[in-house]
Structure formats: C-alpha cells, structure tokens
Amino acid sequence: MSDFRTDLKHAFHMFVKNPGFTIAVVAALALGIGADTAIFSVVNAVLLKPLSYPEPDRIVQILLTGPGGEGPGASATKLHVWQEQTSVFQDVAGYDFGGGMNLTGAVPEQVHGVHVTESYFRIFGAKFVQGRPFTPEEDRPHGGNVVVISGGLWKRKFGSDPSLVGKAISIANLPYTVVGITSPDFDTDPVADLWIPYQFDPNTKDQAHYFVAAARMKPGISLAQVQAQLKLASLEFNRKYPGANERGGFDAQLLKDSVVSDIRSSLLVLIGAVSFVLLIACANVANLLMVRAAGRSREFAIRAALGAGRARIIRQLLTESVLLALTGGLLGLVLGMTGVRALLAISPGDIPRIGEDGAAVGLDWRVALFTFGISLLTGILFGLIPALAASKPDLSSSMKESSKGSGSSLRHNKMRSLLVVSEVSLALVLLVGASLLIRTFVALRAVDPGFNAHNVWTAEMALNGPRFEKTAGVAQVVRVGREQLNAVPGVITASVTNSMPLVGGFGLPFIIVGKPLNGPSTGGAGWMAVSPGYFDAFKIPIVRGRDFTDNDTAGSQGVAIINEAMAKEFWKKDEDPVGQQIIIGHGVGPEFEEPARLIVGIVGDVRDGGLNRNPGSKMVVPLAQMTDGLTELNSKVAPLSWVVRTRLDPHQMTATLTEQLRKASGGFPVARVRSMEEVVVRSTARQDFNMLLLSIFGGSALVLAAIGIYGLMAYSVQQRTQEIGIRMAMGADRKRITRMVVWQGMRLTLAGVAIGVGAAFALTHLISSLLYGVKNWDPTVFVSVPLVLSGVALVAVWLPALRAAKLNPMEALRTE
C-alpha cells in the first residue's frame, strides 16, 4: 500500500511538473471516452435496460411468418386461436399502435388513443392510481362505452380530479365512462393518453390484420416451448380457416427483441465506430507517452541501478497512465452526459425506449460502470506499450546519453511506427463506412418519390364515433371540407387520404375477374382510399385512363385506379388493365369484401414505404365508395390526412386551413400539421442521423491519424538531426533529404492503408442494411478513401520533411 501511495504521489508530481503534456493527454482521452459514453448511454437505454413491465422476460410478441419473412400482426380470428393456447400462455392481448382520438367539449383536442383487449393491462402490469382495468364483459360486443385514461392526461386535461372515475368524458361527442386511471409511471409502447376496449365478436370471421398481439408466458415455460406450440396452433388455424393463412405460420420472440429489432444494428455500428475513434486517440496518447518515457530513460536507468526491478518501473508507469485515463474518464463522463443531449437533439426521433425528448437516457450504474471500465482499460492499453518499452533500459548507454537524445532507439521507433500504422488502418475503416453512408445520403436525395412535395400542406383529423363508422358520414365531411378549402384564396386543390406517401399503409388481397386463380386470390397489393383531387394535389401523373371525380359516389359504379407496378406485375405487356374488373378484400371477412370494381385508370408509381423501398403494387379506391366495414376499421386504426396544394408557403396558411376544417367537421381538431417536404425529410431522418455521426467519427479519425503521422515524423526528424547533418555534409542535397523523410512516413501510411482496406472489406457488410443505392464494396469508395487518406498523410509528413531539408549541416552536427 505504501508503494502504491508513493506511485500516486510521484505521478501527481510529474503531472504538475508537465502541465502541457497532462492537459493534452487528458483532453484527448476525455473527448474519446466522452463520445463512447454518450453513445453507450443510448445503447444502455435501448438495448440493455430491461423493459419496465413486471417479469419482462416472460412477455413475447406473437409473429406471423410467410414466404416474405416474419413480423408482428394479428386478426381477430388469430387472436382467438392464440388465446386458446393456455398450456403456454397465461394471457394474450391484442392492441394497436393507436391513432388520433378526439376529446370533445369546450376545448376539443386530439389525443393518442389505443384499442386493447381487457388482458392488456394484466400482461403489462399496469398500476392504477384510481379505478380498475376493463372487465371481460366490457370487452365484448355491446359492453358499453368505457375508457381508461393515463395519469398524464388525468393531470394535464382534468386537473387530477379525484372524482373523475365513474364520470363520463366526451370522446368524439359521445360519453365514455372513465373506469380507471393508470399510474404516471406506466410506460407503454406505444405511448397512449387513453385506452378503449376492442370488443371483438367471438364469432367473427374477420381476417384483417390491423393490430398486434403480445402474450405473457406461464412460469417455467421457455420461448422454445411457445414457438413449438404456435407451430401446432398454425396447423389448427389452417384447418379451421382454410386459405386464410396459406403458406404462413405463427412464431414468437421476446417483446424486447421485437421493440429494438430495427435499431439494434445501427446502435452497435455507432458504438463500434466511436470505439475506433477512442483506439486512435489511445494510439496518439501512447505515442506521447513513449516520447515522454524516452526522455526519462536516464531516470529509469538510475532507478534500475539503485535496485528497482522491471516490474516496479512498469507499475509506476501504469499508475501514471491509469491515473491520466481515470481523470480523462471522469471529465469524459461529464462531456458524454452533456453530449448525449446534443446527440438526441439531432436524432430522428424514432429511436425506441428513449422516452420523450430522451428522458430515459441518463446516468445510471451501467453507464458509470462502463465509463470506469473503459477508462481503466484505456489507461492500461495506452500505458502498457510505453511501460514495457521503458522498463528495459540499457544502463551503460542511458547513463551516458542526455535526456534529449535518448529516445531514438530502434525498439521505440518500431513501436511508435506500429501505433501509427494502426491509427491509419482504423481511420480508413471509419472513412470507408462514412463514405458509404454519404453515398447513401446522395442516392436517397436523387430518388424520385413519384410525387411533388413542394407547397403541399398536410394535417391529420380523427373521425371517431358512430356517425363516422359509416362511409356516408365520412364522405359528407370530406365533401364539405374540400369545398371550403378549395374556396380559400391561395389553395390550388384539396383532398383527403387514409394513407400518406412514405409512411406505409394497408394491404388487401384481390381477384382479377375472368382470370384463373392459383389460390384463394390472384394476389395481394397495397390499398388506399382517396377523394377526388388527390393525384392533382401531389402531381402524380395519370398514365392511362381517368382520375376520380365527384360523381364516383356510393350510388355509382364501383371504380378503382391501380399503379404502374401493379399493372406490370399482374397483367401481360399486351394486356390493358383499364376496363377490367377486380374484387378487393376477398377472404378477409364479409364486412371487408367489396363488389367488383372497374379499373378506370393507371397512375405513376409512388414510394409509399420510404425512399429506400421500391414502389409496390397499389390499388386506389374513392373514399366515398369504401365499404362500411373498412370505414369503421379505418376510424379506429388511422386518422384521415388532409392534403392541400397551395400557391404560398404552406405554413403561412395553417391558421386559415385549420379553422375551415374545424367548421367542416363540426368542431373536430386537427393534429400533426406538416408540410409534405417535412414528411420527406423525416422519412430519411434515421439514415441521415447515421451518416452524420459516422462522418463526424470518420473526420475525427482522419485528423487524429494525421496528427499521429505528423507527430511521429516530427519526432523522427528531431532524433535524426545529427544523422541528417552527416548526410548533408557528405553531399546529400535537400531534395534527397526531403524524399527520405517523406518515404519513411508514407511507407507507414501505405502499410496502414493496405491493412485498413482489408479490414474494411471484412467489416462493411455490418452496415449493409443501412445502405441504399451503393454496395458495401463500392469501388469508388474503396479507391477514393485510400487516396484521400494518403493525400492527408502526405501533407502531414511533408511538413517535417521540409523542416529536415532546411537544417543547417553545421548546427545539426553540433546537436547532441
């Protein structure tokens, strides 16, 4: 213990004596460790923290499998089958991801409402500050208008009224009795303001997938047992409903894995990238320590002569490096927690589990332990090489050398050169990754979305209540709203849709009348409903046939428009789909299947699922001709979207447009008011976020590598001053000296580039899922990045080379 105190005291003395060196090392480490801490705090919140529900490892998401892969989804009939699997499940619940619901009254407000089955609150362990969850009777048809509200809504909208339970609140101008108020800490995904029971008919034949299902496994049941039971259940379902689940099955995964599945790879790539930056910073610090250790060779030789063993010298040097690292780590922890706020400010906002405005991301024992652990490891990592090198002093030569010239040993130079080669190779891997994401960024910006987003105003309106479960009620509001909006000065055209571009949508099976069937339907395609004016609002071209008109109403011939992708997929080149008939919704359920529709037009393709997804087949129907079953479903799962093309900046017209819509709907509010250009930007936000961060890390790596190369060559020139003087005295001209120094540095660079290219080829497949329009082995990137890195390195070695060439031979020969 006394030796340890002595080492610490000596380390503190050395740091105070060399404040410039100390500040440089601590600052470099603080930035590297701080960046690692910031990224890890997000990883901790998203991937490492357990879900906030009781026994979260017993909650699974039930999945549908098929030829195209697997994913969450449920129909009422499938839910009933899963609820019967009582040998493995304690409870099974259905729930959707919510949409707008209108709290009506004196001050109308659209809130986020979620439909659930009564077992939802048991599965997720909801606590209630007042009242109770739904009863099984309330979750059956005609179970009454009941609602559970969140603690946050209770406080914000109702002033924490202690007598609210048992009273009615107005939702879509209908009274709903509040039966329970959840605790404010009930953390759900999706976040909800209120919950309403589904009230499924137990005898329904509904096969539409418009919600998801989760289940709580019985104690002692494993995920493998659940998966095996679900395979048997899928066979049972296929026997009960032939054709409804053709070529598909059931599966399950832990809920946590389902929640984070689409963000896991991005976060792991980012923490790997920022760790590379930290390693490069460590290499630079190790080089600084080796220079410093070289200058202390006489000190170590004297200590060895006085009896200090090699282990004692190593321990002293490791104590110094670890102390530096822990100091840098402490400062890095502060920088990381500050930096993560800036990180979340530029995040795409769709990272799961981070809470509102990143509230769930913060300092806890995992983040603190990670920072301590990485600081300790970093201290050992960058301190061990200099310690091993310095602990083998040549006593006779070291005692004779002055401190200035003692660091030129071949062993020291080899180690420092190896560190520089490592820096270059790590920097090249990061620069390749960043360049691939930049190419993705450029490729996405070059994609034609199939519509014109300029000067298009959008807003969502939830039409809930019995009146809007019938198509006629919705059609009337849409007709009046379009008339009022089109009369506003500055409006070119207004329309309504239930599925906006770039945000996904619904899918339904269909039959082409007159064509033979290979199964229960001809195929499946995306489906959406629009009012007249939709294609004009987005400037989507009518390729053939006609657009919808105000005459396409419930009492007229059923019509449909398809896109070019559907025409190419389901009709031969010499066939014209216009004039043929399709039946939409066959086999989904009697409330969704439609009479035959006449195809009246073909429109250009639109990228509905995102700019990085090719357009799929799409069927479009007039909103006024939707079946009542589809209208009722739509009122529950998704608000309608108003789209208005304007002559002015859309934001300047928000107040006027929203006021007209309130009048047309009888006082309903609108929400999520955005320009379509903002929707487009939002659709690529995650790719942009990944590109920005990796570019920052790659740029930092490039600068650090350049500093490392420059530092090595500058030190090498200093140590070889006498040698250079002798060469010049023997006739070497300045050009030869410059070439000698440049070649020495570029050999290290080229070695690092060669290693880095090989590593990049091996590692870039890890980011292939983040790329679009570029291969992970893109030749342009793998040629340009090594050239850029080599060019930067050439500048870094040229400066010390010029200095060497300008040496005065006589002064150089007098240098010790």
Sequence and secondary structure as in RCSB ss.txt:
>XXXX:A:sequence
MSDFRTDLKHAFHMFVKNPGFTIAVVAALALGIGADTAIFSVVNAVLLKPLSYPEPDRIVQILLTGPGGEGPGAS
ATKLHVWQEQTSVFQDVAGYDFGGGMNLTGAVPEQVHGVHVTESYFRIFGAKFVQGRPFTPEEDRPHGGNVVVIS
GGLWKRKFGSDPSLVGKAISIANLPYTVVGITSPDFDTDPVADLWIPYQFDPNTKDQAHYFVAAARMKPGISLAQ
VQAQLKLASLEFNRKYPGANERGGFDAQLLKDSVVSDIRSSLLVLIGAVSFVLLIACANVANLLMVRAAGRSREF
AIRAALGAGRARIIRQLLTESVLLALTGGLLGLVLGMTGVRALLAISPGDIPRIGEDGAAVGLDWRVALFTFGIS
LLTGILFGLIPALAASKPDLSSSMKESSKGSGSSLRHNKMRSLLVVSEVSLALVLLVGASLLIRTFVALRAVDPG
FNAHNVWTAEMALNGPRFEKTAGVAQVVRVGREQLNAVPGVITASVTNSMPLVGGFGLPFIIVGKPLNGPSTGGA
GWMAVSPGYFDAFKIPIVRGRDFTDNDTAGSQGVAIINEAMAKEFWKKDEDPVGQQIIIGHGVGPEFEEPARLIV
GIVGDVRDGGLNRNPGSKMVVPLAQMTDGLTELNSKVAPLSWVVRTRLDPHQMTATLTEQLRKASGGFPVARVRS
MEEVVVRSTARQDFNMLLLSIFGGSALVLAAIGIYGLMAYSVQQRTQEIGIRMAMGADRKRITRMVVWQGMRLTL
AGVAIGVGAAFALTHLISSLLYGVKNWDPTVFVSVPLVLSGVALVAVWLPALRAAKLNPMEALRTE
>XXXX:A:secstr
 HHHHHHHHHHHHHHHH HHHHHHHHHHHHHHHHHHHHHHHHHIIIIIS  SSSSGGGEEEEEEEETTEEEE B 
HHHHHHHHT TTTEEEEEEE   EEEEE SSS EEEEEEEE TTHHHHTT  EEEE    TGGGSTT   EEEE 
HHHHHHHHTT TT TTSEEEETTEEEEEEEEE TT   SS  SEEEE    TT       BEEEEEE TT  HHH
HHHHHHHHHHHHHHHSTTTTTT EEEEEEHHHHHHTTTHHHHHHHHHHHHHHHHHHHHHHHHHHHHHHHHTHHHH
HHHHHTT  HHHHHHHHHHHHHHHHHHHHHHHHHHHHHHHHHHHHSS S  TTS GGGTT    HHHHHHHHHHH
HHHHHHHHHHHHHHHTS  HHHHHHS TTTTT  HHHHHHHHHHHHHHHHHHHHHHHHHHHHHHHHHHHHH   S
S  TTEEEEEE   SGGGGSHHHHHHHHHHHHHHHHTSTTEEEEEEESS TTS  EEEEEEETTS  SSSSSEEE
EEEEE TTHHHHHT  EEEE    TT  TTS  EEEEEHHHHHHHS TT   TT EEEESTTT TTT    EEEE
EEE     S TTS    EEEEEGGG  HHHHHHHHHH  EEEEEEESS GGGGHHHHHHHHHHHHTS   EEEEE
HHHHHHHHTHHHHHHHHHHHHHHHHHHHHHHHHHHHHHHHHHHHTHHHHHHHHHTT  HHHHHHHHHHHHHHHHH
HHHHHHHHHHHHHGGGGGGG SSS TT HHHHHHHHHHHHHHHHHHHHHHHHHHHT  HHHHHH  
